[in-house]
Amino acid sequence: MQPAPLPENENDRLEALLSLQILDTSVEERFDRLTRLARRLFNTPIAVVSLVDKDRQWFKSCLGLNFHEGPREASFCGHALMGDQPLVVPDARLDPRFADMPLVVESPKVRFYAGQPIKGPNGFKLGTLCVMDKKPRSLDEQELSALQDLAAMVEDEIAAAHYATMDDLTELSNRRGFIMLAEYVLNLCVRNGHSAQLLYFDLNNFKQINDRLGHATGDLALTSFAGLMKESFRGSDVIARLGGDEFVVLLSDAKEERVSEILQRFMLCVADYNHFSGNEFMLDFSVGHVAFEPALHRVVDDLLRDADEAMYRSKESKGATE
C-alpha cells in the first residue's frame, strides 16, 4: 500500500474544509439522495460522499459500508485529491497503491473504485464523490461524465448549505447555522459527559458608530469584531453572528472556571486592536455567560435566552448603550 501524498496546499485546504463546519454533522437527505442516484446509475453496491480530513476520511453520506470514517493513509480518496479528473481503479488487486489496503484485502473486498474530487465554495478540494464495486470493471466516457456531473451536484449542495447557514458580512455562522451546529455539539457533550459554556456578546455604542460614522464604518466594526473572535477562540468553538451586533461563542468541553481566563484573553485582543487599528471608533462589548445544563436547556433557544439575559445584565451594570 502506498499512503496518499499530500497536496501542496494541504494546510490551506484543511483550513477551508474546517471553515465549512461540515465534518461530523448529521446525515442529510440532500446528500443521501445523490449517493442513492450514484449507486443506481453505476450499478455499484457502494457510493460515498467522502471528506478528507487531516488523518482520516469521513463520510457525509455512505451507502454500502457499515462504517463512516477510516484512516486517510489507507484510502482511495486521499489519492483522488491529487488530480482534477476522476481517479479510476479498474482492479485494486493489480494496483500497487491499493493491493494490500484493508478495504481491498478485508471486507468489503473492494476491487473497483472511481472517485471525482469535489470542491468547496472556496475552490479547495474537500474530498470525493465515489463509487466502489466488489468486482473489477471500468467506466466509459459517458459514465465518467455522469460521475463528474454528480460530483458537481454535491458541490452545489455543499455551497447551498454553507451560504444558507453563513452570515454574508462576517463569514461567521448565522443564527440558523449556529443552532444546527450547537445542537450537534451539545448532544455530543451530553453523550461524552463534557461541559459546555455559551458566551453572548453585544457591541456597546454600535448605533452611535452607525449614526456618526456611517454604515460602511459600522460594517467594518462588525467584521473587525468577528475577525478578533476567530483569532482569539479555538477552531473547535462554534462562533456565530446572530444578527445586528449580537455574537455568540459556544465553548465545548470547557470548564466554567476557565471562562474568566478565556474572556480576559479576548479582552486583551480587543484592546490591542483598539490601540493599533487607527480607526475612528473603539470596539467595546458586553458579554453574558451561561453554563450548559441539559435539564434546563432542552433546546438551543433555552440556552440562548438565558445567555441573552445575562448579557443585558452585564450591559446595564456597565451603563452601556446600544
Buried (B, 14 or more C-beta within 10 A) or exposed (E): BEEBEBBEEBEEBBEBBBBBBBBBBEEBEBBBEBBBBBBEBBEBBBBBBBBBBEEBBBBBBBBBBEEBBBEBBBBBBBBBBBEEEBBBBBBBBEBEBBBEBEBBBEEBEBBBBBBBBBBBBBEBBBBBBBBBBBEEBEBEEEBBEBBBEBBBBBBEBBBEBBEEBBBEEBBBBBBBBBBBBBEBBBEBBEEEEBBBBBBBBBBBBBBEBBEEBEEEBBBBBBBBBBBBBBEBBEEEBBBBBBEEBBBBBBBBBBEBEEBEEBBEEBEEBBEEBBEEEEBEBBBBBBBBBBBBEEEEBEEBEBBBBBBBEBBBEBBEEEEBEE
